[in-house]
Structure formats: structure tokens, C-alpha cells
């Protein structure tokens, strides 16, 4: 290992509260997880994480191979190979940068590479824009990636540790992408409690690929060509690993609570004021903030509204989600994404929720309205949430409502 | 509901980025010392920052977590308790990448909020530069040269901590001086910086700006089209080539005045402007060729006139001009409007000469922007540190 640079700044974060962005929180998690190989290629808003990591490395606070690739495709290829030879790896991207890496992203789950990536959610070009939309991360939803959305800088840090624990679990060995809404998480500094190194070491075992380690002492070939005699069985293995993910995620959150002292309740989705709710809204990421504020306002007016914030989109825990949603009279799913030509022209999350409910073994299947809301990083307002809730209430009362509505559009 | 306080820092992109971050971060860290949660963030749409283009940082502090969440539910605060303007030329208005049109510097201020400006100018001068506001507000000047650094360097001339001390004075409900000093000590381990904050706290004084005071102009605005009114395919009309100019003295037409974007004027990027001596111009074309913003109009007689609605004040024209004292960059605070210098010269050559002489007499020895050579900041900071100490 190369000699480390001298420490220029004293270690400020560990064991205390720091004022950092969500991206910086993920960088701190990488440091605490003692990641071995990190690749980077700049694109906003993901670049905030690479900047902070490079600072940690050059200050001598973090010891890792830090490689700036010549593009996102190489960026993801390099960590894929490093992971196969036993390195704990980190990388990430945003928007079209993530899409440029697509070929590398597709091969990663099949090779059972537990890379952890941060997706700074960003609208796909064109137009060249950089506000949040979720279509970038959602583009890999069918490939075997574990996909999680967070809504605070603290959750960024904790979820990055969870991601390593789950992805590297020998029962799983799948890549995991942590989605952070551009601007709201990547560029906003909040107070974050940093766990101690001892806590993290106790929570996160070393990465061990076992028989899948590419090493001269363990002669294997990874990714040989395969014809139709082989492909389907390989896909089925990935299905099995994806199926096991939910259980491993549950274990990881339980252990996080034990070792780090922070509880997230149900790992897969957060319920907010749902106990007595007539109707609920559902969505992913930082739109939770205006939604919660609006719900508190509407509750004062006697409207029993709740909110379900979906964290893990993959695995999509259909049984738990539908069991939860069956308690309500109507559901409004707020999508920060689009799905052109989809059933009823709804967003991705709406379509998944409807699909899950159709075959669910529940008595009450509430109507699901889809709202494509404030794309491209436009601010979701409290007023938007009120408007959405009105429509959901109308659906609950049996009044016909459009299945998909655009919210926050100039029309 | 508890109390929610919001501070905005209006700064010049790149040059003052670190300064603005220091201020907003330390506000939140100081409030944290008093048990109040807060967040600090830059206006995302202002980035990627460009040299001098106005940008914003915000600090939001709540009395408790739920109250803070109400502040966080908005992309950026719709109103603020204090606006900090770290370059006095921004008092003329702010046109950023983040919105369309010119925003008055005092636009987001709540009634009786405070505008803090770093400046050597008088209160009357700054009030005249800012647009009129319907409600009264306070103006508090932190005396000094606006602090400009570069992307990779920071000039530690205590502007940040002097502003922090001033905030503790004008908005005591946000943070106490003691908390500010503690946060400064934690961040920088520098007792002198904490002392500068205390000096600024002691010295801070405000004047009230009444609704009838200030620039009466209505800032230009732009209506965003509806989705079905827009052209498809992410294609937009380009700017037409332009048209000939008319000489106000001879009424002859000729030359070229390029058309420019009517909804993005760019001049609020400028903290210095070129003043052109048309009598010494040798018509070499270099300013016109090298201007990164194509801001030079070409009058009929083949001279080159910076169009001050389009000029960003980068100073390239001054740097490339081979004629002595032909193009001189002068601090933007010296000017009241964007009127054409060429037209003024054509109408009254002697009058223009007198005006020009007076304007370039105030040319600073060195422009503050960026970082040019080692030792530059060592030369510039002692003056500011002396002000921080002595007042």
C-alpha cells in the first residue's frame, strides 16, 4: 500500500455531529466502511460525493485507491473488476452519466458484484438539466440492482452502511444503488450524527467473496460466454438472490439499531400518520418534507391523511406494501418520474403499486391515483400536496378521477 | 408553531463561494450551540457557478425540528429576515442562472428585515442603488472592500466573521455573539477571528430605508410559457443577427448592433465596467474580437462600444487593448445606468472627456477578482484586517 498523505485537517466528523450534505454523509460512510477502491467521473449532482472523498483521501483521512476514470462506463467497469478480486468498492453517477455506464450496470448483477453506488438523481437530457427526476436510477429496476431512496443526510450515511452489509452478504452479492435527490440531499447541509469507527466495524463485517474470489489461489473464470443452454439458469440464480434480499435487509436494519442505536422502523417503507388515515399519499425521496408539512396542516382541518414513503423500490415488498395500502380508502402515488406509454400513462411507482395490488391477497383494494409531480427538480409545494389529496379524497368517495394527473405543470 | 428564521447570502459566483459558505455554515453551527436545528444550502440552480454571476446561499434555523421542516418544505425561502450582500455592486439587482429577470437585492426581505452590505460606500449611495421596496427595511454596512477570492483559494480577510458578528447584533433571536464566537473557534481555532466578530458586533449600526427611497425603476420580468405554447423538440428561436446603428450627431446609419437575448441581460454579473476613451482608440478590433460575450457594438465610424446591458465586466477588453488608457475597468458602484458611452461621446465630446477623466481617476490599483500570483492576498488582507481591528 502506498504511503498515505499526512493529515492536514484533524478528523472532525467521527463520533460527533457534523454539518454536512447527504453526499458528504455517504463519503463519510465510505470512510467508516474502509472502502478499498473508489472510481469517479464528474457529473452533477453526484460529483459532490467524489469531491468530498477526494478531500478525505488527500487529507490523509481515508486510505483507498481513488481513480478518476475517463467516463462513466470505465468508472463502473473498474470497480466491477476490483470487486471481483476482493475489494470493497464505491462509485456513482447521475442522469445521463448513469445511462452512459449502462452496459457496465447490466453485467454487474449477473456477476454478483456487490458494488455500492450513489445515484444523485437528475433529469435525463435533453434538455441539459440537473434537477431531480428518478428515471435515471429506475432505468436499472429490472436488472437485479437493489434500489433504495433516502430523504435525509442522516439516512444517507446509515443507508450506505446498510447497503454494504446487504450487498456483500454471501446470500445476496448484488449491487446496490442509493438514490439521493439532486439539490435537496446532495447540496443541502444538515446536522448528521456520525457513528464511531468501532460501532461501524462491529456492524459491517469484512467483504468476503468466498469461492467467487478471482485470485491465483482460487482459479476461476468469471463471465465466460454462454449460449441458451446456460442463460436461463443464471437468471434464475439472480432471481433467488433478489428474493432473499428482503430478509437480509430486515436483519441489517435490526442490527443497525443494535450497533448504532438508530431505528428506522419498517426498513422498506416509512409510515407517517397512517394509523387512523382515510387516504394516504405515497412517494420516494425528499418530497416527504412538503408532504409531511401539508399533512400536519390538513390534519388540523380534520382531514385524516397519511403518507407512506417507499425506501426500497428493489426489492419491492409487494405483500407488505399491499397489506399496508389495503387499510385505506384510496391511495395517491406521487411520482418524480415518468413512464411514456405505460398503462394509463402513469409514473413508474404508480404502475408498480397498481400491479402489486391487482394480485394481492387483501380484501380491500383501494383505487390508486397517479400523480406525475414537479419533474426536473421543480419544488413540490404544500399546495400541490393539498391538491393531490383533494383528488384522492374524491376517489375515496367513489367520484371518478383521472388515473394520471400532472401536478406543477404550466398549463 | 415555533420560530423560523431565514438568512440569504447573495454573492458573486466562484469569487465569493467559499465566503458565502463560511457564513451560512457558521450561522447553522452557532444556532446548533443554542439547541436550534438548521440547514445550510446553496441555490442549486445557480450552479455550475461562473465568475461573477450572482448566486445565493441560505441558512434556515428553526426553534425545533418540526418548525425547521416547514422551512425545508420550500425549495428556497420566500422571505428572509436578513439578506447579506457581500459585494455592494449587487445592490443594483440580481440576475442569476436560477431565475429569469432582475431581482431587487431587497426582494425577499421581510418588512423591517435587515440588508447587510460589505462596502466602502455611504448608506445614501447604496440606498440609491437598490430598488424601492413597498415595506421599510434596515441597511447595515460592514465597512470594507468586498472580498473576492478564486475557486481554489480563499482570502481570509475576516469578512466572514465580521458579518457573523453583525448578524448576532441585528438578529439577536437567531444567535448570540457568544455562540457565534464559539462556532468560529470550533471551525477555525482562531481567537483573532472570534475577536473580529465581536468588534463587528459592537460597531454594527443600521439606518431605516423607507418605501419611497431607492431606485424607482421596475426591474424587467419574463413570463414563462405554458407547455402547449412552447415549440417542440427542445428547439428555441435563436437571436437575430442585429441591425445598423444611427449616429446621434450625424444621423448617419451603419455598423452593427448585434441583437441580444431580451430576457437574459447579464449585466448584474458585473462588478467593474469598461470605460472607453474613443479619442485614443486605434480601431484595432481586439476588444470586439476577444470579448467572450460579444458585448461590443460597432458604430458607423468603426469604433467599438461596450453595450452595458450585455457586458459581464470580465475585463478582457482592458487586458487586450494595446492603446494606453483607452479601455479602463472602473468599479460598478460609480455608475447609475447602462447608457451608451459612445452616444454620450458623439453628442458632447468635451463633456464626455471630463466625465471619463473623473471616472477613471477612481480606478483601483488592482482588481480584486481571482488569484493571480503568490503573495497577492498577503498584500490585500492587511488593509481589511486593520479595518476589522480598528473600524
Interface residues (C-beta under 8 A of the other chain):
Chain A: X17 X19 X44 X45 X126 X127 X130 X131 X182 X183 X187 X188 X189 X190 X191 X289 X290 X292 X293 X294 X296 X377 X379 X381 X382 X409 X410 X411
Chain B: X25 X28 X29 X32 X37 X38 X39 X40 X41 X42 X44 X45 X47 X48 X66 X69 X70 X72 X73 X74 X75 X224 X225 X226 X227 X228 X234
